[in-house]
Amino acid sequence: MSIGVSKEDLRVKYLLPKNKLRGARNAQRLTTAFVGALIGLSRRQYELKENGKYPFNDYEMLILSEYFEIPVGTLFFEE
C-alpha cells in the first residue's frame, strides 16, 4: 500500500546540502578527510553526505554533533 509519496520526492525534500555542518567544519579549519575519518568514512563518502547526495546515519550525526558541540537538530535539520 502506497501513501502517494515516492522515494525520489523524499530525497528532494530531505537530502539537502548540510550548510551548517560545512560552516562548523570550515570555522575550525577541518578538512573533509579529517571529519570523514571521525565517522569512519573516506573523504569522498563524507563529501557526498555533506553535499546532500546521501543521508547521514544516526550515529554519524551524533558523533559530529558531539564533536562540534552543536545539537543534532540544529546541525542537520534547521535551515
PDB file with one MODEL, atoms N, CA, C and O in Angstrom:
MODEL        1
ATOM      1  N   MET A   1       0.849  -1.178   0.000  1.00  0.00           N
ATOM      2  CA  MET A   1       0.000   0.000   0.000  1.00  0.00           C
ATOM      3  C   MET A   1       0.887   1.230   0.000  1.00  0.00           C
ATOM      4  O   MET A   1       1.823   1.326   0.794  1.00  0.00           O
ATOM      5  N   SER A   2       0.601   2.156  -0.873  1.00  0.00           N
ATOM      6  CA  SER A   2       1.391   3.371  -1.020  1.00  0.00           C
ATOM      7  C   SER A   2       0.613   4.566  -0.494  1.00  0.00           C
ATOM      8  O   SER A   2      -0.609   4.631  -0.627  1.00  0.00           O
ATOM      9  N   ILE A   3       1.320   5.496   0.095  1.00  0.00           N
ATOM     10  CA  ILE A   3       0.659   6.700   0.604  1.00  0.00           C
ATOM     11  C   ILE A   3       0.822   7.866  -0.363  1.00  0.00           C
ATOM     12  O   ILE A   3       0.463   8.998  -0.037  1.00  0.00           O
ATOM     13  N   GLY A   4       1.363   7.599  -1.557  1.00  0.00           N
ATOM     14  CA  GLY A   4       1.435   8.619  -2.593  1.00  0.00           C
ATOM     15  C   GLY A   4       2.701   9.452  -2.605  1.00  0.00           C
ATOM     16  O   GLY A   4       2.778  10.437  -3.339  1.00  0.00           O
ATOM     17  N   VAL A   5       3.694   9.083  -1.815  1.00  0.00           N
ATOM     18  CA  VAL A   5       4.949   9.819  -1.795  1.00  0.00           C
ATOM     19  C   VAL A   5       6.046   8.896  -2.298  1.00  0.00           C
ATOM     20  O   VAL A   5       6.269   7.816  -1.751  1.00  0.00           O
ATOM     21  N   SER A   6       6.721   9.333  -3.338  1.00  0.00           N
ATOM     22  CA  SER A   6       7.781   8.495  -3.889  1.00  0.00           C
ATOM     23  C   SER A   6       9.093   8.730  -3.144  1.00  0.00           C
ATOM     24  O   SER A   6       9.283   9.749  -2.480  1.00  0.00           O
ATOM     25  N   LYS A   7       9.963   7.781  -3.274  1.00  0.00           N
ATOM     26  CA  LYS A   7      11.282   7.892  -2.656  1.00  0.00           C
ATOM     27  C   LYS A   7      12.030   9.095  -3.227  1.00  0.00           C
ATOM     28  O   LYS A   7      12.741   9.787  -2.499  1.00  0.00           O
ATOM     29  N   GLU A   8      11.874   9.342  -4.502  1.00  0.00           N
ATOM     30  CA  GLU A   8      12.537  10.496  -5.136  1.00  0.00           C
ATOM     31  C   GLU A   8      12.011  11.812  -4.567  1.00  0.00           C
ATOM     32  O   GLU A   8      12.785  12.746  -4.359  1.00  0.00           O
ATOM     33  N   ASP A   9      10.699  11.896  -4.313  1.00  0.00           N
ATOM     34  CA  ASP A   9      10.134  13.096  -3.700  1.00  0.00           C
ATOM     35  C   ASP A   9      10.736  13.342  -2.320  1.00  0.00           C
ATOM     36  O   ASP A   9      11.036  14.479  -1.956  1.00  0.00           O
ATOM     37  N   LEU A  10      10.907  12.272  -1.561  1.00  0.00           N
ATOM     38  CA  LEU A  10      11.501  12.402  -0.230  1.00  0.00           C
ATOM     39  C   LEU A  10      12.960  12.828  -0.322  1.00  0.00           C
ATOM     40  O   LEU A  10      13.421  13.634   0.486  1.00  0.00           O
ATOM     41  N   ARG A  11      13.686  12.296  -1.293  1.00  0.00           N
ATOM     42  CA  ARG A  11      15.087  12.691  -1.491  1.00  0.00           C
ATOM     43  C   ARG A  11      15.205  14.184  -1.751  1.00  0.00           C
ATOM     44  O   ARG A  11      16.042  14.863  -1.157  1.00  0.00           O
ATOM     45  N   VAL A  12      14.371  14.683  -2.632  1.00  0.00           N
ATOM     46  CA  VAL A  12      14.409  16.099  -2.990  1.00  0.00           C
ATOM     47  C   VAL A  12      14.084  16.958  -1.770  1.00  0.00           C
ATOM     48  O   VAL A  12      14.687  18.010  -1.564  1.00  0.00           O
ATOM     49  N   LYS A  13      13.133  16.504  -0.971  1.00  0.00           N
ATOM     50  CA  LYS A  13      12.698  17.292   0.184  1.00  0.00           C
ATOM     51  C   LYS A  13      13.702  17.264   1.335  1.00  0.00           C
ATOM     52  O   LYS A  13      13.907  18.285   1.991  1.00  0.00           O
ATOM     53  N   TYR A  14      14.328  16.119   1.591  1.00  0.00           N
ATOM     54  CA  TYR A  14      15.135  15.973   2.802  1.00  0.00           C
ATOM     55  C   TYR A  14      16.636  15.863   2.586  1.00  0.00           C
ATOM     56  O   TYR A  14      17.394  16.144   3.515  1.00  0.00           O
ATOM     57  N   LEU A  15      17.097  15.473   1.421  1.00  0.00           N
ATOM     58  CA  LEU A  15      18.535  15.362   1.194  1.00  0.00           C
ATOM     59  C   LEU A  15      19.062  16.680   0.642  1.00  0.00           C
ATOM     60  O   LEU A  15      19.291  16.825  -0.559  1.00  0.00           O
ATOM     61  N   LEU A  16      19.246  17.615   1.529  1.00  0.00           N
ATOM     62  CA  LEU A  16      19.750  18.935   1.178  1.00  0.00           C
ATOM     63  C   LEU A  16      21.197  19.057   1.622  1.00  0.00           C
ATOM     64  O   LEU A  16      21.625  18.347   2.532  1.00  0.00           O
ATOM     65  N   PRO A  17      21.957  19.943   0.995  1.00  0.00           N
ATOM     66  CA  PRO A  17      23.327  20.185   1.481  1.00  0.00           C
ATOM     67  C   PRO A  17      23.304  20.609   2.945  1.00  0.00           C
ATOM     68  O   PRO A  17      22.437  21.371   3.372  1.00  0.00           O
ATOM     69  N   LYS A  18      24.259  20.112   3.694  1.00  0.00           N
ATOM     70  CA  LYS A  18      24.339  20.402   5.129  1.00  0.00           C
ATOM     71  C   LYS A  18      25.233  21.630   5.345  1.00  0.00           C
ATOM     72  O   LYS A  18      26.400  21.513   5.719  1.00  0.00           O
ATOM     73  N   ASN A  19      24.653  22.806   5.099  1.00  0.00           N
ATOM     74  CA  ASN A  19      25.418  24.046   5.148  1.00  0.00           C
ATOM     75  C   ASN A  19      25.913  24.400   6.549  1.00  0.00           C
ATOM     76  O   ASN A  19      27.008  24.943   6.694  1.00  0.00           O
ATOM     77  N   LYS A  20      25.127  24.102   7.574  1.00  0.00           N
ATOM     78  CA  LYS A  20      25.583  24.385   8.942  1.00  0.00           C
ATOM     79  C   LYS A  20      26.752  23.484   9.312  1.00  0.00           C
ATOM     80  O   LYS A  20      27.691  23.922   9.977  1.00  0.00           O
ATOM     81  N   LEU A  21      26.698  22.249   8.890  1.00  0.00           N
ATOM     82  CA  LEU A  21      27.801  21.335   9.142  1.00  0.00           C
ATOM     83  C   LEU A  21      29.051  21.818   8.414  1.00  0.00           C
ATOM     84  O   LEU A  21      30.137  21.837   8.992  1.00  0.00           O
ATOM     85  N   ARG A  22      28.906  22.204   7.163  1.00  0.00           N
ATOM     86  CA  ARG A  22      30.036  22.725   6.390  1.00  0.00           C
ATOM     87  C   ARG A  22      30.609  23.979   7.064  1.00  0.00           C
ATOM     88  O   ARG A  22      31.827  24.140   7.150  1.00  0.00           O
ATOM     89  N   GLY A  23      29.735  24.853   7.535  1.00  0.00           N
ATOM     90  CA  GLY A  23      30.182  26.066   8.211  1.00  0.00           C
ATOM     91  C   GLY A  23      30.952  25.765   9.487  1.00  0.00           C
ATOM     92  O   GLY A  23      31.980  26.384   9.761  1.00  0.00           O
ATOM     93  N   ALA A  24      30.451  24.812  10.267  1.00  0.00           N
ATOM     94  CA  ALA A  24      31.139  24.424  11.505  1.00  0.00           C
ATOM     95  C   ALA A  24      32.500  23.819  11.198  1.00  0.00           C
ATOM     96  O   ALA A  24      33.480  24.093  11.891  1.00  0.00           O
ATOM     97  N   ARG A  25      32.555  23.002  10.165  1.00  0.00           N
ATOM     98  CA  ARG A  25      33.823  22.385   9.759  1.00  0.00           C
ATOM     99  C   ARG A  25      34.815  23.440   9.282  1.00  0.00           C
ATOM    100  O   ARG A  25      35.984  23.418   9.668  1.00  0.00           O
ATOM    101  N   ASN A  26      34.357  24.350   8.456  1.00  0.00           N
ATOM    102  CA  ASN A  26      35.234  25.406   7.947  1.00  0.00           C
ATOM    103  C   ASN A  26      35.687  26.365   9.046  1.00  0.00           C
ATOM    104  O   ASN A  26      36.817  26.855   9.018  1.00  0.00           O
ATOM    105  N   ALA A  27      34.812  26.632  10.009  1.00  0.00           N
ATOM    106  CA  ALA A  27      35.167  27.531  11.111  1.00  0.00           C
ATOM    107  C   ALA A  27      36.343  26.980  11.920  1.00  0.00           C
ATOM    108  O   ALA A  27      37.150  27.742  12.453  1.00  0.00           O
ATOM    109  N   GLN A  28      36.431  25.665  12.005  1.00  0.00           N
ATOM    110  CA  GLN A  28      37.540  25.043  12.731  1.00  0.00           C
ATOM    111  C   GLN A  28      38.679  24.642  11.796  1.00  0.00           C
ATOM    112  O   GLN A  28      39.656  24.021  12.216  1.00  0.00           O
ATOM    113  N   ARG A  29      38.537  25.005  10.524  1.00  0.00           N
ATOM    114  CA  ARG A  29      39.551  24.728   9.507  1.00  0.00           C
ATOM    115  C   ARG A  29      39.875  23.236   9.404  1.00  0.00           C
ATOM    116  O   ARG A  29      41.037  22.839   9.317  1.00  0.00           O
ATOM    117  N   LEU A  30      38.821  22.424   9.414  1.00  0.00           N
ATOM    118  CA  LEU A  30      38.973  20.980   9.311  1.00  0.00           C
ATOM    119  C   LEU A  30      38.745  20.534   7.874  1.00  0.00           C
ATOM    120  O   LEU A  30      37.885  21.078   7.181  1.00  0.00           O
ATOM    121  N   THR A  31      39.497  19.563   7.433  1.00  0.00           N
ATOM    122  CA  THR A  31      39.319  19.034   6.087  1.00  0.00           C
ATOM    123  C   THR A  31      38.185  18.020   6.064  1.00  0.00           C
ATOM    124  O   THR A  31      37.787  17.485   7.099  1.00  0.00           O
ATOM    125  N   THR A  32      37.671  17.766   4.858  1.00  0.00           N
ATOM    126  CA  THR A  32      36.641  16.737   4.717  1.00  0.00           C
ATOM    127  C   THR A  32      37.224  15.360   5.020  1.00  0.00           C
ATOM    128  O   THR A  32      36.512  14.479   5.501  1.00  0.00           O
ATOM    129  N   ALA A  33      38.496  15.170   4.747  1.00  0.00           N
ATOM    130  CA  ALA A  33      39.139  13.885   5.058  1.00  0.00           C
ATOM    131  C   ALA A  33      39.174  13.653   6.568  1.00  0.00           C
ATOM    132  O   ALA A  33      38.920  12.541   7.030  1.00  0.00           O
ATOM    133  N   PHE A  34      39.487  14.699   7.338  1.00  0.00           N
ATOM    134  CA  PHE A  34      39.549  14.567   8.791  1.00  0.00           C
ATOM    135  C   PHE A  34      38.170  14.257   9.369  1.00  0.00           C
ATOM    136  O   PHE A  34      38.021  13.337  10.174  1.00  0.00           O
ATOM    137  N   VAL A  35      37.169  15.025   8.958  1.00  0.00           N
ATOM    138  CA  VAL A  35      35.820  14.829   9.500  1.00  0.00           C
ATOM    139  C   VAL A  35      35.263  13.481   9.053  1.00  0.00           C
ATOM    140  O   VAL A  35      34.584  12.804   9.825  1.00  0.00           O
ATOM    141  N   GLY A  36      35.544  13.093   7.821  1.00  0.00           N
ATOM    142  CA  GLY A  36      35.118  11.771   7.365  1.00  0.00           C
ATOM    143  C   GLY A  36      35.723  10.670   8.214  1.00  0.00           C
ATOM    144  O   GLY A  36      35.043   9.706   8.565  1.00  0.00           O
ATOM    145  N   ALA A  37      37.008  10.810   8.549  1.00  0.00           N
ATOM    146  CA  ALA A  37      37.685   9.814   9.378  1.00  0.00           C
ATOM    147  C   ALA A  37      37.062   9.731  10.771  1.00  0.00           C
ATOM    148  O   ALA A  37      37.059   8.662  11.383  1.00  0.00           O
ATOM    149  N   LEU A  38      36.535  10.846  11.277  1.00  0.00           N
ATOM    150  CA  LEU A  38      35.874  10.834  12.593  1.00  0.00           C
ATOM    151  C   LEU A  38      34.709   9.845  12.626  1.00  0.00           C
ATOM    152  O   LEU A  38      34.438   9.216  13.649  1.00  0.00           O
ATOM    153  N   ILE A  39      34.033   9.725  11.495  1.00  0.00           N
ATOM    154  CA  ILE A  39      32.854   8.853  11.456  1.00  0.00           C
ATOM    155  C   ILE A  39      33.078   7.607  10.608  1.00  0.00           C
ATOM    156  O   ILE A  39      32.129   6.892  10.283  1.00  0.00           O
ATOM    157  N   GLY A  40      34.336   7.348  10.251  1.00  0.00           N
ATOM    158  CA  GLY A  40      34.679   6.110   9.558  1.00  0.00           C
ATOM    159  C   GLY A  40      34.395   6.114   8.069  1.00  0.00           C
ATOM    160  O   GLY A  40      34.118   5.063   7.492  1.00  0.00           O
ATOM    161  N   LEU A  41      34.460   7.278   7.435  1.00  0.00           N
ATOM    162  CA  LEU A  41      34.211   7.383   6.004  1.00  0.00           C
ATOM    163  C   LEU A  41      35.440   7.920   5.287  1.00  0.00           C
ATOM    164  O   LEU A  41      36.308   8.550   5.890  1.00  0.00           O
ATOM    165  N   SER A  42      35.495   7.658   3.992  1.00  0.00           N
ATOM    166  CA  SER A  42      36.545   8.270   3.180  1.00  0.00           C
ATOM    167  C   SER A  42      36.177   9.734   2.936  1.00  0.00           C
ATOM    168  O   SER A  42      35.052  10.153   3.207  1.00  0.00           O
ATOM    169  N   ARG A  43      37.112  10.486   2.436  1.00  0.00           N
ATOM    170  CA  ARG A  43      36.872  11.901   2.126  1.00  0.00           C
ATOM    171  C   ARG A  43      35.703  12.018   1.151  1.00  0.00           C
ATOM    172  O   ARG A  43      34.806  12.835   1.357  1.00  0.00           O
ATOM    173  N   ARG A  44      35.707  11.219   0.107  1.00  0.00           N
ATOM    174  CA  ARG A  44      34.667  11.294  -0.924  1.00  0.00           C
ATOM    175  C   ARG A  44      33.296  10.918  -0.370  1.00  0.00           C
ATOM    176  O   ARG A  44      32.305  11.586  -0.667  1.00  0.00           O
ATOM    177  N   GLN A  45      33.229   9.865   0.426  1.00  0.00           N
ATOM    178  CA  GLN A  45      31.946   9.466   1.016  1.00  0.00           C
ATOM    179  C   GLN A  45      31.395  10.590   1.890  1.00  0.00           C
ATOM    180  O   GLN A  45      30.204  10.900   1.842  1.00  0.00           O
ATOM    181  N   TYR A  46      32.275  11.197   2.689  1.00  0.00           N
ATOM    182  CA  TYR A  46      31.830  12.291   3.549  1.00  0.00           C
ATOM    183  C   TYR A  46      31.327  13.469   2.716  1.00  0.00           C
ATOM    184  O   TYR A  46      30.279  14.042   3.013  1.00  0.00           O
ATOM    185  N   GLU A  47      32.071  13.826   1.678  1.00  0.00           N
ATOM    186  CA  GLU A  47      31.671  14.959   0.834  1.00  0.00           C
ATOM    187  C   GLU A  47      30.301  14.732   0.202  1.00  0.00           C
ATOM    188  O   GLU A  47      29.501  15.664   0.112  1.00  0.00           O
ATOM    189  N   LEU A  48      30.025  13.514  -0.232  1.00  0.00           N
ATOM    190  CA  LEU A  48      28.718  13.211  -0.805  1.00  0.00           C
ATOM    191  C   LEU A  48      27.604  13.417   0.217  1.00  0.00           C
ATOM    192  O   LEU A  48      26.528  13.904  -0.127  1.00  0.00           O
ATOM    193  N   LYS A  49      27.855  13.053   1.456  1.00  0.00           N
ATOM    194  CA  LYS A  49      26.857  13.236   2.505  1.00  0.00           C
ATOM    195  C   LYS A  49      26.710  14.716   2.854  1.00  0.00           C
ATOM    196  O   LYS A  49      25.589  15.203   3.000  1.00  0.00           O
ATOM    197  N   GLU A  50      27.805  15.427   2.988  1.00  0.00           N
ATOM    198  CA  GLU A  50      27.744  16.849   3.323  1.00  0.00           C
ATOM    199  C   GLU A  50      27.042  17.638   2.209  1.00  0.00           C
ATOM    200  O   GLU A  50      26.362  18.628   2.480  1.00  0.00           O
ATOM    201  N   ASN A  51      27.210  17.198   0.966  1.00  0.00           N
ATOM    202  CA  ASN A  51      26.579  17.874  -0.172  1.00  0.00           C
ATOM    203  C   ASN A  51      25.131  17.453  -0.397  1.00  0.00           C
ATOM    204  O   ASN A  51      24.483  17.944  -1.322  1.00  0.00           O
ATOM    205  N   GLY A  52      24.617  16.554   0.434  1.00  0.00           N
ATOM    206  CA  GLY A  52      23.217  16.164   0.362  1.00  0.00           C
ATOM    207  C   GLY A  52      22.906  15.095  -0.661  1.00  0.00           C
ATOM    208  O   GLY A  52      21.746  14.923  -1.033  1.00  0.00           O
ATOM    209  N   LYS A  53      23.908  14.374  -1.123  1.00  0.00           N
ATOM    210  CA  LYS A  53      23.670  13.306  -2.101  1.00  0.00           C
ATOM    211  C   LYS A  53      23.265  12.000  -1.429  1.00  0.00           C
ATOM    212  O   LYS A  53      22.554  11.190  -2.024  1.00  0.00           O
ATOM    213  N   TYR A  54      23.712  11.790  -0.192  1.00  0.00           N
ATOM    214  CA  TYR A  54      23.385  10.596   0.594  1.00  0.00           C
ATOM    215  C   TYR A  54      23.083  11.028   2.022  1.00  0.00           C
ATOM    216  O   TYR A  54      23.619  12.033   2.489  1.00  0.00           O
ATOM    217  N   PRO A  55      22.230  10.280   2.724  1.00  0.00           N
ATOM    218  CA  PRO A  55      21.887  10.653   4.102  1.00  0.00           C
ATOM    219  C   PRO A  55      22.966  10.238   5.108  1.00  0.00           C
ATOM    220  O   PRO A  55      23.689   9.263   4.901  1.00  0.00           O
ATOM    221  N   PHE A  56      23.053  10.990   6.180  1.00  0.00           N
ATOM    222  CA  PHE A  56      23.899  10.613   7.308  1.00  0.00           C
ATOM    223  C   PHE A  56      23.156   9.583   8.141  1.00  0.00           C
ATOM    224  O   PHE A  56      21.936   9.660   8.281  1.00  0.00           O
ATOM    225  N   ASN A  57      23.876   8.627   8.691  1.00  0.00           N
ATOM    226  CA  ASN A  57      23.288   7.674   9.637  1.00  0.00           C
ATOM    227  C   ASN A  57      23.139   8.367  10.984  1.00  0.00           C
ATOM    228  O   ASN A  57      23.809   9.363  11.257  1.00  0.00           O
ATOM    229  N   ASP A  58      22.254   7.832  11.827  1.00  0.00           N
ATOM    230  CA  ASP A  58      22.001   8.459  13.115  1.00  0.00           C
ATOM    231  C   ASP A  58      23.259   8.537  13.978  1.00  0.00           C
ATOM    232  O   ASP A  58      23.489   9.557  14.629  1.00  0.00           O
ATOM    233  N   TYR A  59      24.069   7.495  13.998  1.00  0.00           N
ATOM    234  CA  TYR A  59      25.268   7.527  14.826  1.00  0.00           C
ATOM    235  C   TYR A  59      26.302   8.515  14.277  1.00  0.00           C
ATOM    236  O   TYR A  59      27.070   9.094  15.046  1.00  0.00           O
ATOM    237  N   GLU A  60      26.327   8.712  12.957  1.00  0.00           N
ATOM    238  CA  GLU A  60      27.232   9.700  12.379  1.00  0.00           C
ATOM    239  C   GLU A  60      26.820  11.107  12.799  1.00  0.00           C
ATOM    240  O   GLU A  60      27.668  11.934  13.136  1.00  0.00           O
ATOM    241  N   MET A  61      25.515  11.375  12.778  1.00  0.00           N
ATOM    242  CA  MET A  61      25.027  12.675  13.213  1.00  0.00           C
ATOM    243  C   MET A  61      25.358  12.919  14.676  1.00  0.00           C
ATOM    244  O   MET A  61      25.743  14.027  15.050  1.00  0.00           O
ATOM    245  N   LEU A  62      25.211  11.893  15.504  1.00  0.00           N
ATOM    246  CA  LEU A  62      25.506  12.024  16.924  1.00  0.00           C
ATOM    247  C   LEU A  62      26.991  12.313  17.169  1.00  0.00           C
ATOM    248  O   LEU A  62      27.332  13.185  17.968  1.00  0.00           O
ATOM    249  N   ILE A  63      27.863  11.588  16.487  1.00  0.00           N
ATOM    250  CA  ILE A  63      29.306  11.805  16.643  1.00  0.00           C
ATOM    251  C   ILE A  63      29.679  13.225  16.242  1.00  0.00           C
ATOM    252  O   ILE A  63      30.416  13.899  16.962  1.00  0.00           O
ATOM    253  N   LEU A  64      29.179  13.685  15.102  1.00  0.00           N
ATOM    254  CA  LEU A  64      29.518  15.031  14.633  1.00  0.00           C
ATOM    255  C   LEU A  64      28.922  16.107  15.530  1.00  0.00           C
ATOM    256  O   LEU A  64      29.557  17.130  15.788  1.00  0.00           O
ATOM    257  N   SER A  65      27.715  15.879  15.998  1.00  0.00           N
ATOM    258  CA  SER A  65      27.080  16.824  16.908  1.00  0.00           C
ATOM    259  C   SER A  65      27.894  16.982  18.188  1.00  0.00           C
ATOM    260  O   SER A  65      28.099  18.099  18.665  1.00  0.00           O
ATOM    261  N   GLU A  66      28.350  15.879  18.734  1.00  0.00           N
ATOM    262  CA  GLU A  66      29.161  15.934  19.954  1.00  0.00           C
ATOM    263  C   GLU A  66      30.518  16.579  19.683  1.00  0.00           C
ATOM    264  O   GLU A  66      31.014  17.346  20.509  1.00  0.00           O
ATOM    265  N   TYR A  67      31.119  16.277  18.540  1.00  0.00           N
ATOM    266  CA  TYR A  67      32.426  16.846  18.214  1.00  0.00           C
ATOM    267  C   TYR A  67      32.351  18.373  18.085  1.00  0.00           C
ATOM    268  O   TYR A  67      33.190  19.088  18.634  1.00  0.00           O
ATOM    269  N   PHE A  68      31.344  18.864  17.359  1.00  0.00           N
ATOM    270  CA  PHE A  68      31.212  20.305  17.147  1.00  0.00           C
ATOM    271  C   PHE A  68      30.469  21.004  18.278  1.00  0.00           C
ATOM    272  O   PHE A  68      30.385  22.232  18.301  1.00  0.00           O
ATOM    273  N   GLU A  69      29.931  20.231  19.213  1.00  0.00           N
ATOM    274  CA  GLU A  69      29.171  20.758  20.351  1.00  0.00           C
ATOM    275  C   GLU A  69      27.985  21.609  19.893  1.00  0.00           C
ATOM    276  O   GLU A  69      27.736  22.701  20.403  1.00  0.00           O
ATOM    277  N   ILE A  70      27.266  21.065  18.912  1.00  0.00           N
ATOM    278  CA  ILE A  70      26.060  21.689  18.375  1.00  0.00           C
ATOM    279  C   ILE A  70      24.971  20.622  18.380  1.00  0.00           C
ATOM    280  O   ILE A  70      25.221  19.499  17.942  1.00  0.00           O
ATOM    281  N   PRO A  71      23.771  20.938  18.864  1.00  0.00           N
ATOM    282  CA  PRO A  71      22.701  19.934  18.881  1.00  0.00           C
ATOM    283  C   PRO A  71      22.432  19.350  17.490  1.00  0.00           C
ATOM    284  O   PRO A  71      22.535  20.049  16.482  1.00  0.00           O
ATOM    285  N   VAL A  72      22.089  18.068  17.453  1.00  0.00           N
ATOM    286  CA  VAL A  72      21.836  17.365  16.200  1.00  0.00           C
ATOM    287  C   VAL A  72      20.802  18.101  15.361  1.00  0.00           C
ATOM    288  O   VAL A  72      21.001  18.298  14.163  1.00  0.00           O
ATOM    289  N   GLY A  73      19.706  18.507  15.979  1.00  0.00           N
ATOM    290  CA  GLY A  73      18.646  19.201  15.241  1.00  0.00           C
ATOM    291  C   GLY A  73      19.123  20.478  14.587  1.00  0.00           C
ATOM    292  O   GLY A  73      18.758  20.776  13.450  1.00  0.00           O
ATOM    293  N   THR A  74      19.928  21.221  15.293  1.00  0.00           N
ATOM    294  CA  THR A  74      20.458  22.471  14.746  1.00  0.00           C
ATOM    295  C   THR A  74      21.433  22.195  13.618  1.00  0.00           C
ATOM    296  O   THR A  74      21.384  22.850  12.577  1.00  0.00           O
ATOM    297  N   LEU A  75      22.305  21.247  13.815  1.00  0.00           N
ATOM    298  CA  LEU A  75      23.363  20.966  12.847  1.00  0.00           C
ATOM    299  C   LEU A  75      22.829  20.338  11.564  1.00  0.00           C
ATOM    300  O   LEU A  75      23.351  20.618  10.485  1.00  0.00           O
ATOM    301  N   PHE A  76      21.802  19.500  11.655  1.00  0.00           N
ATOM    302  CA  PHE A  76      21.355  18.747  10.499  1.00  0.00           C
ATOM    303  C   PHE A  76      19.978  19.105   9.969  1.00  0.00           C
ATOM    304  O   PHE A  76      19.714  18.873   8.789  1.00  0.00           O
ATOM    305  N   PHE A  77      19.096  19.655  10.777  1.00  0.00           N
ATOM    306  CA  PHE A  77      17.716  19.796  10.336  1.00  0.00           C
ATOM    307  C   PHE A  77      17.201  21.215  10.248  1.00  0.00           C
ATOM    308  O   PHE A  77      16.231  21.456   9.529  1.00  0.00           O
ATOM    309  N   GLU A  78      17.796  22.158  10.936  1.00  0.00           N
ATOM    310  CA  GLU A  78      17.327  23.538  10.862  1.00  0.00           C
ATOM    311  C   GLU A  78      18.046  24.263   9.735  1.00  0.00           C
ATOM    312  O   GLU A  78      19.240  24.067   9.512  1.00  0.00           O
ATOM    313  N   GLU A  79      17.306  25.093   9.039  1.00  0.00           N
ATOM    314  CA  GLU A  79      17.916  25.837   7.938  1.00  0.00           C
ATOM    315  C   GLU A  79      18.404  27.181   8.370  1.00  0.00           C
ATOM    316  O   GLU A  79      18.944  27.933   7.558  1.00  0.00           O
TER     317      GLU A  79
ENDMDL
END
